[in-house]
């Protein structure tokens, strides 16, 4: 491990030959836990020059050339991965010719390919007078499987259908219905208290015929024997390590000139992982004790990153940075900007933006050389994450944050780092990636959210891409869509696999165009909407102020409900009416206002606030929603009724509880899932049988104040509780920390801050927030 005074930069390199210059990209992760599945892929990889150009254009070259090799129908056959129902294809030859790729723009979606099967009759698959979106009400999840069918036939659809074909396939769509869908049922928010469903919220399903549903994407790597790796450590000087095969032990090479960083030897600092495995093990075992007695307290992070950039430029790859303090020497040095006395300000939160552009400029240089920088911040003091985060944001890297980290005094954080580092080093990864998103004429995309560099108006550069990344896009309607009944979106990713194969991955989404405002409301995906608003609020907080961002979130609720209220006839003027599809919108916005990124009036550390903003900008929707609005379950009465079976385990499915203290009872125990942390709140009068069978203690008084694990006990209650928590934990890339919180203990403060429906010192309760919204509408 690294001492508090010592920081380490670890670099893993996957040698693939010269870097490719242009193409398209996409990150993959489940977008909605309730209704999503691993994405069916449409990807190609060919070895002919003409076919390589087709890849960059987003065209399925298997349909335009007869020389393409057979297409494997399994992702495992190509990648060695384990995602089911995913399709990808690969050429029989290795990576393409090393000549730089031409800077082509992907061609638009083909407009008139020949259909691959007999067209269905006009209006096929539609009941009479069907609305633009299906009824949003859905049954509870069963078996942990998504409700949407997964398309698994690739050869049947050899070409991407063009806009004309897609539009004609939608023929017969009617936008009016004699029966009002559940999503449009008016809800009086001030009168209906129990609006939170007991099962996960599902996204609305577009009303498309069977053929088009198959074309829509379902709702979004370790190296081989060529893998190379190197190590750099730093304090006020920079230490390189010679790990060349044949040495008896690692050699440290020290560069003290941090103003003009150079590489002490050009060939032995990046070594083959397999050939130098024993030397690498020796270095990793020695590192924890190498600097134990040092009195050095400085951190030359900037010069160390410059050295890593020089080291990585010839090949590209990724740089893993472990930083424990404020950079204090050389380029990129930072000064403390946080005033602890201003943390509780209800008006102005300063220093949300970077103090220097050094880290952004370095990130852009790294991106140009196909190198991503991933930041692990392990610090108990202010480290100016708002400045440091830029090195990862603009190089398509990742940011990990461990506040109050200490290997001995904070074992839960140390365990979290260990688990997340293991996944980080072993998860799938793509290199030299670029992503292009296209859409039907009349629509345009003007703002992208995530970690990347925007190379042109619709082309995102990602030096690395991983399955845990999320992206959001803002659209605008530029022209009238009255002449079409369908709009299409297509995302194309061009990347190099960890085995050196150049690949393309294409995702297509078709949605109906509706003409009535009612159908617009019926098609609202409230979770997607709130996550996009959260991304926009982060940008507003940095470019303007936190106050402006908060006001914009409230105005979004006022405007949407005001517009809907004007369409509802015979409604009471004083009632706050929302369509069922938007009934959770005010609740989610209130949750955002109380989230660390945007809350005021409580003592929020600046680094904590900035990290929350970073998470909003790069997390997939399903994880971001747990961060915004946690899930609360009662777990002292888990039963098998309604349980699902996962990997021979019986997983209970307790109903969701609303986030209010009125749902807590001192006779019970409750689990709160906040995404990156789990809380188990144990009531003072909780049944001793549960405490003994699940927590392993005889009674409430004997439960320790700091408990971070559930013991493996041979009881039915223990098996049920651990099975449920394991199921929740396995569904996300980050490893949540578990805290057992006793009723009336000081640790309960953090738990109660997540009960967003209750009033806090500086924020409305949910009911008060509804009254505030109603007053704003009535002005």
C-alpha positions, 0 to 999 in steps of 0.5 A, a space after each residue: 500500500 502507499 503511505 500518506 506521504 507517497 503517491 503512486 502513478 501506475 500505467 498499464 499499456 496494451 500495445 496495439 501498434 500506432 494509434 488510430 485517428 478517427 471513428 466512433 464510440 459508445 459505452 455500455 451499461 444497463 440504462 434502467 435496472 427494471 426494464 433493461 438488458 445487456 445491449 444487443 450489438 450490431 458490430 463489424 470488424 473487417 480487414 479490407 481497406 474499403 471495409 475499414 472505411 465502412 466501419 468509420 462510416 458506421 456501415 455494416 460492411 457485412 452487407 456490402 461486401 461478399 468477402 467478409 468472413 463468417 459472423 460469429 453469433 457470440 460475444 464470447 467467441 470474440 472477446 472472451 467475455 460473459 455478456 449473454 445475448 450480445 452480438 459482435 463480428 470480427 474479421 479473421 485477421 488481426 488488427 487493421 493495417 497500421 497506416 493512419 485511418 482517414 478522417 471520414 465522417 460516418 455516412 448518414 443512416 442508409 435511406 433505401 436498403 432492401 428489406 431482408 424479409 417480406 414486409 408485414 401488411 399495412 398497420 401490422 401488429 397494431 390494435 385499433 386506435 393505439 396511442 404513441 406510447 403504451 401503458 406505463 403500468 407494468 408488473 413487478 420484476 420477476 427472475 431478475 430478467 428485463 421485461 423487454 425481449 432481447 433481439 438475438 438474430 443478426 443475419 436476418 437484418 443484414 442492413 440498417 433500415 433507412 428513414 423511409 423504410 422505418 417510417 413506412 413500417 410504422 404505417 397505421 399508427 394512431 395517436 388517439 385512444 378510446 381508453 386513457 393509458 395509466 401514464 395519463 391518469 391525472 394525479 392530485 399530488 397534494 392529496 395522494 400521499 403514497 405516490 412511490 410505487 413498491 416496485 422499480 419505476 419502468 421506462 415508457 415503451 414506445 409503440 412500435 411494430 414488432 420489426 422496429 422493436 427488434 431494431 431498437 437497442 435494449 434499454 446502454 477489457 483485460 489484455 493478453 500476452 502483449 500487455 505492458 506496465 510501468 510504475 512511477 512514484 513521486 514526492 518532491 522528486 520523481 522515481 522511475 523503476 527499471 523492471 527489465 527482464 533479466 534483472 535480479 531486482 527492480 532498480 529505482 531511477 530518480 529524476 530530481 529536475 521536476 521543472 524539465 522532466 525527462 525519461 532516464 532510460 527509454 526502453 526499460 520503464 514499460 515492460 511486458 507484464 508476463 515477461 517481468 512478472 516476478 520483478 513486478 511482484 517484488 516491486 509491489 511487495 516492497 512499495 509499502 515499506 520503501 517510504 515508511 521513514 521518509 520525512 518528505 511531505 511534498 507532492 509533485 503530481 503535475 511533473 509526474 503526470 508529465 513524465 507519465 505522458 512522455 512514457 505513454 505517448 508512443 503506444 497509448 493506454 491508461 494512467 492510473 493515478 493514486 493521489 493523497 494530498 494537495 499537489 504542492 510542487 512544480 507544474 499544476 501546484 494548487 493552494 487550498 481554496 476551501 473555507 470550512 466556515 462557508 460550507 453551510 452557505 445558503 447563497 454562494 458556493 465558491 470554487 466549483 471550477 478548476 483553479 488552473 487549466 494545467 490539468 485540462 491541457 494535459 488531459 487534452 494532450 493525453 487524449 491526442 495520444 490515446 491515453 486516458 488518466 484515471 484518478 484515485 483520490 485517497 485523502 482526509 483533507 481538501 485536495 481540490 478535486 475540482 481542479 484535479 478532476 479535469 485530468 480525467 474528465 477530458 481524457 475519458 478517464 474515471 474518478 474514484 474518491 475515498 474521503 477520510 481514507 486510512 488503511 488502519 483506522 477506516 477499514 471499510 474504505 480500505 476494503 472498498 478501494 480493494 474491491 473497486 481496484 480489482 474490478 478496475 484492473 479486470 473489467 473489459 476495456 476498449 482503446 482508441 475509441 471515438 463515438 458519433 451520434 446521429 439522428 433524423 433530419 430535423 433534430 440536432 444534438 447540441 450538448 453532451 455529458 460525460 467524460 470525453 473530449 468533443 472533437 467536432 459537433 457530433 464526434 466524441 474522443 475517448 482514449 479509453 471506454 469501459 462498461 461502467 461509463 454513462 453518457 447523456 445528450 441534449 436534443 433540440 427540434 430544428 425543423 418541423 417533423 409533421 411529415 414523418 411518423 418516426 425519428 431515429 437515433 444511431 450511436 456508433 462506436 469505433 474502438 480497439 479491443 484489448 486484443 488489438 482488434 479494431 471493432 465497430 459497435 452500432 446501436 439504433 433507437 426508433 421512436 414515434 412522432 406524436 401530434 398531441 400533447 397528451 401523447 408527449 406526456 404519456 411518453 415521458 421517461 421521468 428517470 431519464 428526464 431527471 438525470 439529464 436535468 441533473 447533468 444540466 444543473 452541474 454545468 449551470 452550477 459551474 458556469 453560473 452559480 449553485 443558486 441558479 442551478 437550484 432555481 432552474 430545477 424548481 422551474 422545470 417542475 413549475 413549467 411542466 406541471 403548469 403546461 399539463 394543468 392547462 390541458 386538464 378540464 374540470 380540474 380544481 384551480 387550486 389543485 396541483 395536478 400531474 399526469 401519472 407519468 410525471 407524478 414522481 417528477 417533483 419528488 425526484 427534483 426535491 431529492 436532487 436539491 437535497 443531494 450533496 451536489 446541490 444542497 445548501 445549509 448543511 456542512 458539505 465539504 467542497 471535495 465531497 460536493 465536486 465528487 458528487 457532481 463528477 458522478 452525476 456527469 459520468 454514471 449510468 442512469 440506473 446507478 445515478 437514480 440510486 444516488 439521487 433517490 435511494 431505495 429503502 426496504 424493511 428487512 427484518 421481515 424478509 419472506 420468500 413470497 415474491 422472491 426471485 432465483 438468481 444463481 441457485 440463490 433465493 433472493 427476497 424482494 421486499 417492497 420499496 418504502 418512501 423516504 420518510 421517518 414515518 415509515 421507520 419503526 423502532 420495532 424494525 430494521 431497514 436497509 437503505 441503498 444509496 448506490 455507493 453505500 448501504 445503511 442498515 438502520 436498526 430500531 431500538 426495540 427491534 426483535 432480538 431474534 433478528 439481531 441475533 440471527 442476522 447481526 450475530 449479537 444477542 440484543 440491541 445494546 450489544 451491537 457495536 457502534 461501528 459495524 460494516 459486515 454481516 456475519 455468515 450465520 447458519 440461519 434462514 434470516 441471515 441467508 435471506 438478508 445476505 442474499 438480498 444485499 449481495 444481489 443489490 451489490 452485484 448489480 453495480 460496478 462500485 462496491 458499496 460500503 455497508 454501515 449498520 446504524 443503531 437507533 439514537 446513535 450519532 451515526 444516524 445523522 447521515 442516514 436521516 439526511 437521505 430521508 428526502 421527504 422529511 423537512 431539514 434545517 434548510 430544505 422543504 419537506 415533500 409536502 411543503 415543496 408541493 405547496 411551493 410549486 403550487 404557489 409558483 404556478 398560481 402566480 
